Amino acid sequence: MNHQALSSFIWSVADLLRGDYKQSEYGKVILPFTVLRRLDCVLETTKPAVLAELDAKSQQGLNPDPFLTRKAGQSFYNTSPLDLVKLLGDQDHIRQNLYAYIQAFSPAARDIFERFDFYTQIERLAKAGLLYLVAEKFAHIDLHPATVDNAQMGLVFEELIRKFAEISNETAGEHFTPREVIRLMVNLLFIEDDDVLSPGNAVVRTLYDPTAGTGGMLSVAGEYLLEHNPAARLTLFGQELNDESYAICKADMLIKGQDVANIVAGNTLSDDGHGGCKFDYMLSNPPFGVEWKKVEKEVRKEAADKGFDGRFGPGLPRVSDGSMLFLLHLISKMRPAVDGGSRFGIVLNGSPLFTGGAGSGESEIRRYVLENDLVEAIIGLPTDMFYNTGISTYVWILSNKKTEDRKGWVQLIDASSFWQKMRKSLGSKRKEMSDEHIATVTRLFGDFAEAELATVLDTDGKELEQAVLLCGEQAPAAPEGGKVKRVPISRVFRNEEFGYTTITVERPLRDEAGNVVLGQKGKQKGKPQPDSALRDTENVPLSEDIQAYFEREVQPHAPDAWIDHDKSKVGYEIPFNRHFYVFEPPRSLHDIDEELKAVSANIMAMLGELAE
């Protein structure tokens, strides 16, 4: 059963809830029951051995916990003789028995249902006479890992959350990231780490997601590493604000045998659940354009009290968008280069590339990451890739262990044309990246070279074929009358090329007679006074001499102007789209005129046919 069929089956439970529950409340029942059935199936085969071990160790007066996890073959267990199927055998006491069954889980698993506030739903279902019917529905689906593997189960949860979010007009994108985007990020994360990917090399690495959602990023990264090197061990860490998402993530980690103490609930920005920890790899898809007013007091206090010893030393973005705070948070979690360093990927919208002028919080954060040579690459993704927004998104890859050839450089990759249309849209998500698209972007990143996309067009402008060419490579031949359209898709820049100095250009204040007004006191005595109405600014690239720029660009137009050097500020921006813009000359007036004549003649001919 594929994940969509499975989620549709689980969704059918909604038919039972209709009337007693609002549509926006369905998830409160369906999600915890799905988790319960999953755990139920995982423990099914070892249940007799666990119960026998519990009895034996209790008689010996020993703490049974470590023995029970060993017998269960998992990092959790359940000491009740009941399971979801057996609960159906006593319809009159199903409420009490379900309580007892959940209470018999080991503490980490029991916490999952407390996060779901599941006991409240048990009471509500019992009062509505629905508890037995709902339990019966779930008891008859097989969610054992042998039937539904972890990857499929993750997709089931994502599909359900997306549906519930759409019904209640919430943002599904706050919970999870499309799997193909995660696969791309994971590819880029591990691409240069041969020791980790080499089969048989028993390395141990850590991976962290501060906005873990349902654990999709952590799961895909773990699966990727095991696929390439079964001997490698990836210890997963995460933090999640939403209780339901946290509960699902924790359940997933339990089944995978991860230490669930590494998955923390709470707000990462105001209460770092992994304070002092450093990680080898990190992934994050923080909410786009979400304000951080709720945690403003704590964030500003940390920035003021700790400065660069805390997480937010470089600067603070405007309160309306907190995504760059997560960027700074991840930087603070990087393992020092002398200890092996770190690499991380984060999904951001377009604002962090350019929002804020010189001296603003956003510009200072960009300045910090570029002057400290942390940015390896920024990849522009296609629009309509995410479930709750159609805007442009970008994957930033940052590292403090750059290879020699990458030091001092940033690679920009425009992957906005690498997509295929989905057979069925999911919310705002209408496009997806194929395995081939992901492989192409991964190769471009690995080659670390400028490249173009060459498209062969026929005489009518129809696309015939496409090829990705590294600079200098030969383009495919065009047919007679056709042409080859070449557009850049990978460009490489020095860090300082994104920097500029904002200079303030002053012009003199003049009196009614047109004479320059001079200062009368102090340091300004005898000096021309600036006219604030004529004040202007210029952005001078860091690679240029400011005085030479001023003499070339300003003085020919304003001979009386001067620079107020006290107001000069250094800023950084990454004008991603500008670097990939290709000018296409407009069609000639003759061509347009001929086309209009043809259209007019066609209309007249059709009108003539109607008149007959």
C-alpha positions as CSV (number, residue, x, y, z in Angstrom):
1,M,0.0,0.0,0.0
2,N,1.6,3.3,-1.0
3,H,1.6,6.3,1.4
4,Q,-1.3,8.1,-0.4
5,A,-3.6,5.1,-0.3
6,L,-2.7,4.5,3.3
7,S,-3.3,8.1,4.3
8,S,-6.6,8.0,2.4
9,F,-7.6,4.9,4.4
10,I,-6.6,6.6,7.7
11,W,-8.4,9.7,6.5
12,S,-11.6,7.7,6.2
13,V,-11.8,7.8,10.0
14,A,-12.9,11.4,9.5
15,D,-16.3,10.0,8.4
16,L,-16.8,8.7,11.9
17,L,-15.8,12.0,13.5
18,R,-17.9,14.2,11.3
19,G,-20.6,15.9,13.4
20,D,-19.0,15.4,16.8
21,Y,-15.7,17.1,15.7
22,K,-15.0,20.1,13.6
23,Q,-12.9,19.4,10.5
24,S,-10.0,21.3,11.9
25,E,-10.0,19.0,14.9
26,Y,-9.7,15.7,13.0
27,G,-5.9,15.6,13.4
28,K,-6.2,15.6,17.2
29,V,-7.7,12.1,16.9
30,I,-6.2,10.7,13.7
31,L,-2.5,11.6,14.3
32,P,-2.1,10.1,17.8
33,F,-4.1,6.9,16.8
34,T,-1.8,6.5,13.8
35,V,1.3,6.8,16.1
36,L,-0.3,4.4,18.6
37,R,-1.0,1.8,15.9
38,R,2.5,2.1,14.5
39,L,4.1,1.5,17.9
40,D,1.6,-1.3,18.5
41,C,2.7,-3.1,15.3
42,V,6.4,-2.5,16.0
43,L,6.2,-4.2,19.4
44,E,3.8,-7.0,18.4
45,T,6.2,-9.8,17.8
46,T,8.3,-9.2,20.9
47,K,5.4,-8.6,23.3
48,P,5.3,-12.2,24.8
49,A,9.1,-12.1,25.5
50,V,8.8,-8.6,27.1
51,L,6.0,-9.8,29.4
52,A,7.9,-12.9,30.4
53,E,11.1,-10.8,31.1
54,L,9.1,-8.3,33.2
55,D,7.7,-11.1,35.3
56,A,11.1,-12.8,35.8
57,K,13.0,-9.6,36.7
58,S,10.2,-8.3,39.0
59,Q,10.5,-11.6,41.0
60,Q,14.2,-11.1,41.2
61,G,13.7,-7.5,42.5
62,L,15.7,-6.0,39.6
63,N,15.0,-2.9,37.6
64,P,13.5,-4.4,34.5
65,D,14.0,-1.4,32.2
66,P,17.3,-2.3,30.5
67,F,16.2,-5.9,30.1
68,L,12.9,-5.0,28.6
69,T,14.3,-2.7,25.9
70,R,16.7,-5.5,25.0
71,K,13.8,-8.0,24.7
72,A,11.7,-5.5,22.7
73,G,14.6,-4.9,20.3
74,Q,13.7,-1.2,20.5
75,S,14.5,1.8,22.6
76,F,11.0,1.6,24.1
77,Y,8.5,-1.1,25.3
78,N,5.0,-1.7,26.6
79,T,4.3,-3.8,29.7
80,S,0.6,-4.3,29.2
81,P,-0.8,-7.7,28.0
82,L,-3.2,-5.6,25.9
83,D,-2.7,-4.2,22.4
84,L,-5.1,-2.3,20.1
85,V,-6.6,-5.6,18.7
86,K,-7.2,-7.1,22.2
87,L,-8.7,-3.9,23.4
88,L,-11.7,-4.6,21.1
89,G,-12.5,-7.7,23.1
90,D,-14.0,-5.7,25.9
91,Q,-16.1,-2.9,24.4
92,D,-17.7,-1.9,27.7
93,H,-14.3,-1.0,29.3
94,I,-12.4,0.2,26.3
95,R,-11.8,3.7,27.8
96,Q,-10.2,2.4,31.0
97,N,-8.2,-0.3,29.1
98,L,-6.9,2.2,26.6
99,Y,-5.7,4.4,29.4
100,A,-4.0,1.4,31.0
101,Y,-2.4,0.4,27.7
102,I,-0.9,3.8,27.1
103,Q,0.3,4.1,30.7
104,A,2.2,0.8,30.2
105,F,4.5,2.3,27.6
106,S,8.1,3.3,28.7
107,P,8.4,7.0,29.7
108,A,9.7,8.3,26.3
109,A,6.9,6.7,24.4
110,R,4.3,7.8,27.0
111,D,5.4,11.4,26.6
112,I,4.4,11.3,22.9
113,F,0.8,10.8,23.8
114,E,0.9,13.5,26.5
115,R,2.2,15.9,23.8
116,F,-0.8,15.0,21.7
117,D,-3.1,15.6,24.7
118,F,-4.4,12.2,23.8
119,Y,-6.2,11.6,27.1
120,T,-8.5,14.5,26.4
121,Q,-9.5,13.0,23.1
122,I,-10.1,9.6,24.6
123,E,-12.6,11.1,27.0
124,R,-14.3,13.1,24.2
125,L,-14.5,10.1,22.0
126,A,-15.9,7.9,24.8
127,K,-18.6,10.5,25.6
128,A,-19.6,10.7,21.9
129,G,-19.8,6.9,21.7
130,L,-17.0,6.8,19.1
131,L,-14.0,5.4,20.9
132,Y,-14.6,1.8,20.1
133,L,-15.4,2.5,16.4
134,V,-12.2,4.6,16.0
135,A,-10.1,2.0,17.8
136,E,-11.6,-0.7,15.6
137,K,-10.7,1.2,12.4
138,F,-7.0,1.5,13.4
139,A,-6.7,-2.0,14.8
140,H,-7.4,-3.3,11.3
141,I,-4.6,-1.6,9.5
142,D,-1.1,-3.1,9.4
143,L,1.6,-0.4,10.1
144,H,4.4,-2.8,10.8
145,P,7.8,-1.6,9.4
146,A,7.9,-4.7,7.2
147,T,4.7,-3.5,5.5
148,V,5.2,0.2,5.7
149,D,8.8,1.2,6.0
150,N,10.0,4.3,7.9
151,A,10.3,6.4,4.7
152,Q,6.7,5.6,3.7
153,M,5.5,6.2,7.2
154,G,7.1,9.6,7.2
155,L,5.3,10.5,4.0
156,V,2.0,9.3,5.5
157,F,2.4,11.7,8.4
158,E,3.3,14.5,6.1
159,E,0.3,13.8,3.9
160,L,-2.1,13.8,6.9
161,I,-0.6,17.0,8.4
162,R,-0.8,18.7,5.0
163,K,-4.5,17.8,4.8
164,F,-5.3,19.0,8.3
165,A,-3.3,22.2,7.8
166,E,-5.3,23.0,4.6
167,I,-8.6,22.4,6.4
168,S,-7.8,24.7,9.3
169,N,-6.0,27.3,7.1
170,E,-2.7,26.7,8.8
171,T,0.7,26.6,7.1
172,A,1.7,23.1,6.4
173,G,5.1,24.3,5.4
174,E,5.9,25.0,9.0
175,H,5.9,21.3,9.6
176,F,7.8,19.7,6.8
177,T,9.9,20.1,3.6
178,P,9.3,18.3,0.3
179,R,11.4,15.2,0.2
180,E,13.2,16.0,-3.1
181,V,14.4,19.3,-1.6
182,I,15.7,17.4,1.4
183,R,17.4,14.9,-0.9
184,L,19.1,17.7,-2.7
185,M,20.3,19.3,0.5
186,V,21.6,16.0,1.9
187,N,23.5,15.3,-1.4
188,L,25.2,18.7,-1.1
189,L,25.9,18.1,2.6
190,F,27.8,14.9,2.2
191,I,29.3,15.4,-1.3
192,E,32.9,16.0,-0.3
193,D,33.1,13.8,2.8
194,D,34.6,10.6,1.3
195,D,35.5,9.2,4.7
196,V,31.8,9.2,5.7
197,L,30.5,7.7,2.5
198,S,33.1,5.0,2.0
199,P,31.5,1.6,2.6
200,G,32.9,-0.2,5.7
201,N,34.3,3.0,7.3
202,A,32.7,2.9,10.8
203,V,32.5,6.7,11.4
204,V,30.3,8.3,13.9
205,R,28.8,11.7,13.0
206,T,26.1,14.0,14.4
207,L,23.3,15.7,12.5
208,Y,21.0,18.5,13.9
209,D,17.8,20.2,12.8
210,P,16.7,23.2,15.0
211,T,13.3,23.2,13.2
212,A,12.8,19.4,13.1
213,G,9.0,19.3,12.3
214,T,8.1,15.6,11.9
215,G,11.7,14.6,11.5
216,G,11.8,14.4,7.7
217,M,15.2,16.0,7.2
218,L,16.7,13.9,9.9
219,S,15.2,10.7,8.5
220,V,16.3,11.3,4.9
221,A,19.8,12.2,5.9
222,G,20.1,9.0,8.0
223,E,18.7,6.8,5.2
224,Y,21.1,8.4,2.7
225,L,24.1,7.7,4.8
226,L,23.1,4.1,5.6
227,E,22.5,3.5,1.9
228,H,26.0,4.6,1.0
229,N,27.8,3.3,4.1
230,P,25.9,0.8,6.4
231,A,28.9,0.9,8.8
232,A,28.5,4.6,9.5
233,R,26.5,5.8,12.5
234,L,24.6,9.1,12.4
235,T,23.3,10.4,15.7
236,L,20.3,12.6,15.2
237,F,19.5,15.8,17.2
238,G,16.5,18.1,16.8
239,Q,14.2,20.7,18.4
240,E,10.6,21.4,17.5
241,L,8.1,24.0,18.7
242,N,4.8,22.4,17.6
243,D,3.7,19.7,20.0
244,E,2.1,17.4,17.4
245,S,5.0,17.6,15.0
246,Y,7.4,17.0,18.0
247,A,5.4,13.9,19.0
248,I,5.5,12.4,15.5
249,C,9.3,13.2,15.2
250,K,9.9,11.5,18.6
251,A,7.9,8.4,17.6
252,D,9.9,8.1,14.4
253,M,13.2,8.4,16.3
254,L,12.1,5.8,18.8
255,I,11.4,3.3,16.1
256,K,14.8,4.1,14.4
257,G,16.6,3.4,17.7
258,Q,17.8,6.9,18.1
259,D,18.2,8.4,21.6
260,V,15.0,10.4,21.9
261,A,16.5,12.6,24.6
262,N,18.2,14.3,21.6
263,I,14.8,15.5,20.3
264,V,13.8,18.5,22.4
265,A,10.5,20.4,22.6
266,G,10.4,24.1,22.7
267,N,11.3,27.3,20.8
268,T,14.9,27.1,19.5
269,L,15.4,30.9,19.5
270,S,14.3,31.7,23.0
271,D,15.3,28.4,24.7
272,D,18.1,26.5,23.0
273,G,17.5,22.8,23.9
274,H,21.1,21.9,22.9
275,G,23.1,24.7,24.5
276,G,26.8,24.3,24.2
277,C,26.5,21.5,21.6
278,K,28.4,21.4,18.3
279,F,27.5,19.3,15.3
280,D,29.1,17.8,12.2
281,Y,26.1,18.4,9.9
282,M,23.0,20.5,10.2
283,L,19.8,21.0,8.1
284,S,16.9,23.4,8.6
285,N,13.9,24.8,6.9
286,P,12.7,27.6,9.2
287,P,9.3,29.3,8.6
288,F,9.4,31.9,5.9
289,G,8.6,35.5,6.8
290,V,7.4,34.7,10.3
291,E,7.9,37.5,12.9
292,W,9.9,36.8,16.1
293,K,8.0,39.3,18.3
294,K,7.1,36.5,20.8
295,V,10.8,35.8,21.5
296,E,12.1,39.4,20.9
297,K,12.8,40.0,24.6
298,E,15.0,36.9,25.0
299,V,16.8,37.3,21.7
300,R,17.6,40.9,22.3
301,K,18.8,40.1,25.8
302,E,21.1,37.4,24.6
303,A,22.5,39.7,21.8
304,A,23.1,42.5,24.3
305,D,24.5,40.4,27.2
306,K,26.6,37.9,25.2
307,G,27.4,39.5,21.9
308,F,29.7,37.3,19.8
309,D,29.9,34.8,22.7
310,G,26.2,34.1,22.1
311,R,24.3,33.3,19.0
312,F,23.3,36.7,17.7
313,G,26.5,38.8,17.8
314,P,26.7,39.7,14.1
315,G,23.3,41.5,14.2
316,L,19.5,41.1,14.4
317,P,17.1,41.2,11.4
318,R,13.9,43.1,11.4
319,V,11.2,41.6,13.7
320,S,8.9,40.8,10.7
321,D,11.2,37.9,9.5
322,G,13.2,35.6,11.9
323,S,14.6,33.2,9.4
324,M,18.1,34.8,9.6
325,L,18.1,34.2,13.3
326,F,18.1,30.5,12.5
327,L,21.0,31.0,10.2
328,L,23.0,32.6,13.1
329,H,21.8,29.8,15.4
330,L,23.2,27.2,13.1
331,I,26.5,29.1,12.8
332,S,26.8,29.0,16.6
333,K,26.5,25.2,16.4
334,M,29.3,24.6,14.0
335,R,32.1,22.4,15.2
336,P,35.4,24.4,15.2
337,A,37.5,23.8,12.1
338,V,40.3,22.5,14.2
339,D,38.0,19.7,15.4
340,G,36.9,18.7,11.9
341,G,34.5,21.6,11.1
342,S,30.9,21.5,10.0
343,R,28.7,22.0,7.0
344,F,25.0,22.9,7.0
345,G,22.1,23.6,4.6
346,I,19.3,26.0,5.3
347,V,16.2,26.9,3.1
348,L,15.5,30.6,3.0
349,N,13.2,32.9,0.9
350,G,14.7,35.7,-1.2
351,S,14.7,38.4,1.5
352,P,17.9,37.3,3.3
353,L,19.8,37.8,0.0
354,F,19.2,41.6,-0.2
355,T,16.9,43.0,2.5
356,G,18.3,45.9,4.5
357,G,20.8,48.5,3.5
358,A,24.4,49.0,4.7
359,G,24.5,48.9,8.5
360,S,21.2,47.1,8.9
361,G,21.0,43.8,10.9
362,E,20.4,41.7,7.7
363,S,23.4,43.4,5.9
364,E,25.6,42.8,9.0
365,I,24.7,39.1,9.1
366,R,25.6,38.8,5.4
367,R,28.8,40.7,6.0
368,Y,29.7,38.3,8.8
369,V,29.1,35.1,6.8
370,L,30.9,36.4,3.8
371,E,33.9,38.1,5.5
372,N,34.4,34.9,7.5
373,D,34.2,32.8,4.3
374,L,31.4,30.6,5.5
375,V,29.2,30.5,2.4
376,E,30.0,27.7,-0.1
377,A,27.0,28.0,-2.4
378,I,23.4,29.4,-2.8
379,I,21.0,27.4,-5.0
380,G,17.9,29.0,-6.4
381,L,15.0,26.5,-6.5
382,P,12.0,26.5,-8.8
383,T,8.9,28.4,-7.6
384,D,5.8,26.4,-6.4
385,M,8.0,23.8,-4.7
386,F,6.6,24.1,-1.2
387,Y,3.2,23.2,0.2
388,N,2.2,26.6,1.6
389,T,3.9,29.1,-0.7
390,G,4.7,29.6,-4.4
391,I,7.5,32.1,-3.8
392,S,11.2,31.7,-4.8
393,T,13.3,29.8,-2.3
394,Y,17.0,29.3,-1.9
395,V,19.2,26.6,-0.3
396,W,22.3,28.1,1.4
397,I,25.2,25.8,2.0
398,L,27.6,27.0,4.7
399,S,30.9,25.4,5.9
400,N,33.9,26.3,8.0
401,K,35.9,23.5,6.3
402,K,36.1,24.7,2.7
403,T,38.5,23.0,0.4
404,E,41.4,25.1,-0.9
405,D,39.9,25.8,-4.3
406,R,36.7,27.1,-2.6
407,K,38.3,29.4,-0.1
408,G,37.4,33.0,-0.7
409,W,34.7,32.1,-3.2
410,V,30.9,31.7,-3.4
411,Q,29.1,29.6,-6.0
412,L,25.6,30.6,-7.1
413,I,23.5,28.0,-8.9
414,D,20.3,28.9,-10.7
415,A,18.2,25.7,-10.6
416,S,14.9,27.5,-11.2
417,S,14.4,25.7,-14.5
418,F,15.1,22.2,-13.1
419,W,11.6,21.0,-12.5
420,Q,8.8,18.8,-13.8
421,K,5.0,19.3,-13.3
422,M,3.4,17.2,-10.7
423,R,0.5,15.0,-11.8
424,K,-1.5,16.3,-8.9
425,S,-0.9,19.6,-7.0
426,L,-0.5,19.4,-3.3
427,G,-1.6,22.8,-1.9
428,S,0.7,25.4,-3.4
429,K,3.1,22.7,-4.6
430,R,2.8,22.2,-8.3
431,K,6.4,21.4,-9.3
432,E,8.9,18.8,-8.2
433,M,12.6,18.1,-8.9
434,S,13.3,14.7,-10.5
435,D,16.3,12.5,-9.5
436,E,18.0,13.7,-12.7
437,H,17.5,17.3,-11.7
438,I,18.9,16.7,-8.3
439,A,21.9,14.8,-9.8
440,T,22.6,17.8,-12.1
441,V,22.6,20.4,-9.3
442,T,24.8,18.1,-7.2
443,R,27.2,17.7,-10.1
444,L,27.4,21.5,-10.7
445,F,28.1,22.0,-7.0
446,G,30.8,19.3,-7.1
447,D,32.4,20.7,-10.2
448,F,32.6,24.1,-8.6
449,A,32.8,25.8,-12.1
450,E,30.8,28.2,-14.1
451,A,28.2,26.6,-16.4
452,E,25.5,27.3,-18.9
453,L,22.3,25.7,-19.9
454,A,22.3,25.4,-23.7
455,T,18.8,24.9,-25.3
456,V,18.5,24.0,-29.0
457,L,15.6,25.8,-30.7
458,D,14.1,25.0,-34.1
459,T,13.0,27.7,-36.5
460,D,9.7,28.2,-34.6
461,G,11.5,28.6,-31.3
462,K,10.4,25.2,-30.1
463,E,12.8,23.4,-27.7
464,L,14.5,20.4,-29.2
465,E,17.1,19.5,-26.5
466,Q,18.9,20.8,-23.5
467,A,22.5,20.3,-22.2
468,V,24.4,21.6,-19.2
469,L,27.8,22.9,-20.3
470,L,30.7,23.8,-18.2
471,C,32.3,27.0,-19.5
472,G,34.4,26.4,-22.6
473,E,32.5,23.3,-23.6
474,Q,31.0,23.0,-27.1
475,A,27.3,23.7,-27.5
476,P,25.0,21.3,-29.4
477,A,24.6,22.2,-33.1
478,A,21.4,24.0,-34.1
479,P,19.4,22.9,-37.1
480,E,19.3,25.1,-40.2
481,G,17.3,28.2,-39.3
482,G,17.3,27.4,-35.6
483,K,19.5,28.6,-32.8
484,V,21.1,27.7,-29.5
485,K,20.0,29.7,-26.5
486,R,22.6,29.8,-23.7
487,V,21.9,31.0,-20.2
488,P,24.2,30.9,-17.2
489,I,23.2,28.5,-14.4
490,S,26.4,28.4,-12.3
491,R,28.6,31.3,-11.5
492,V,31.5,31.8,-9.1
493,F,32.3,35.0,-7.3
494,R,34.8,36.3,-4.8
495,N,33.3,37.0,-1.4
496,E,34.1,40.7,-1.6
497,E,32.2,41.1,-4.9
498,F,29.0,41.2,-2.8
499,G,30.3,44.0,-0.7
500,Y,29.9,47.8,-1.1
501,T,30.4,51.0,0.7
502,T,27.4,53.4,1.0
503,I,28.8,56.9,0.8
504,T,26.8,60.0,1.6
505,V,27.1,62.7,-1.1
506,E,26.5,66.3,0.2
507,R,25.9,69.4,-1.8
508,P,26.1,73.0,-0.4
509,L,23.2,74.9,1.1
510,R,22.7,78.2,-0.8
511,D,21.0,81.4,0.3
512,E,18.3,83.2,-1.8
513,A,21.1,85.0,-3.7
514,G,22.6,81.6,-4.7
515,N,25.6,82.0,-2.5
516,V,27.0,79.0,-0.5
517,V,26.2,79.2,3.2
518,L,29.3,78.8,5.4
519,G,29.4,77.6,9.0
520,Q,29.9,80.2,11.7
521,K,31.0,78.2,14.7
522,G,33.4,75.5,15.9
523,K,34.8,72.9,13.4
524,Q,32.2,74.0,10.8
525,K,33.4,77.6,10.7
526,G,34.2,78.7,7.2
527,K,33.1,75.3,5.7
528,P,30.1,74.9,3.3
529,Q,27.0,73.7,5.0
530,P,25.2,70.7,3.5
531,D,21.7,71.0,2.1
532,S,19.7,68.0,3.4
533,A,17.3,68.3,0.5
534,L,20.1,67.6,-1.9
535,R,21.7,64.9,0.1
536,D,22.1,61.6,-1.8
537,T,23.9,58.2,-1.4
538,E,25.9,56.0,-3.7
539,N,26.9,52.4,-3.3
540,V,30.5,51.9,-4.3
541,P,31.8,48.3,-4.8
542,L,34.5,47.3,-2.3
543,S,36.7,46.5,-5.3
544,E,36.7,50.1,-6.4
545,D,38.5,53.1,-5.0
546,I,35.9,55.4,-3.4
547,Q,37.6,58.7,-4.5
548,A,38.1,57.5,-8.1
549,Y,34.4,56.4,-8.2
550,F,33.3,59.7,-6.9
551,E,35.3,61.7,-9.4
552,R,34.1,59.5,-12.3
553,E,30.4,59.1,-11.4
554,V,29.4,62.1,-9.3
555,Q,31.5,65.1,-9.9
556,P,30.8,65.5,-13.6
557,H,27.1,65.9,-12.7
558,A,27.6,67.8,-9.4
559,P,31.0,69.7,-9.3
560,D,30.2,71.2,-5.9
561,A,29.5,67.9,-4.2
562,W,31.6,66.2,-1.5
563,I,31.7,63.0,0.5
564,D,30.8,63.0,4.2
565,H,33.2,60.2,5.2
566,D,31.8,60.0,8.7
567,K,28.6,58.6,7.3
568,S,30.2,55.9,5.1
569,K,29.0,52.3,5.9
570,V,30.0,48.9,4.5
571,G,27.2,46.7,3.4
572,Y,26.7,43.3,1.7
573,E,23.9,42.0,-0.6
574,I,23.7,39.0,-2.9
575,P,21.7,40.1,-6.0
576,F,21.1,36.5,-7.1
577,N,18.7,37.2,-10.0
578,R,20.8,40.0,-11.5
579,H,23.7,37.6,-11.9
580,F,21.6,35.3,-14.1
581,Y,19.7,37.9,-16.1
582,V,20.1,37.5,-19.8
583,F,19.0,40.4,-22.0
584,E,16.8,39.4,-24.8
585,P,16.5,42.1,-27.5
586,P,12.9,43.0,-28.4
587,R,11.5,41.8,-31.7
588,S,11.9,44.2,-34.6
589,L,9.0,46.5,-35.4
590,H,8.9,44.9,-38.9
591,D,8.3,41.4,-37.4
592,I,5.6,42.7,-35.1
593,D,3.9,44.6,-37.9
594,E,3.9,41.5,-40.1
595,E,2.5,39.3,-37.3
596,L,-0.3,41.9,-36.8
597,K,-1.1,41.9,-40.5
598,A,-1.4,38.1,-40.5
599,V,-3.6,38.1,-37.4
600,S,-5.9,40.8,-39.0
601,A,-6.1,38.9,-42.2
602,N,-7.1,35.8,-40.3
603,I,-9.8,37.6,-38.4
604,M,-11.2,39.2,-41.6
605,A,-11.3,35.7,-43.2
606,M,-13.3,34.3,-40.3
607,L,-15.7,37.2,-40.3
608,G,-16.2,36.7,-44.0
609,E,-17.1,33.0,-43.4
610,L,-19.7,34.1,-40.8
611,A,-21.3,36.6,-43.2
612,E,-21.8,33.9,-45.9
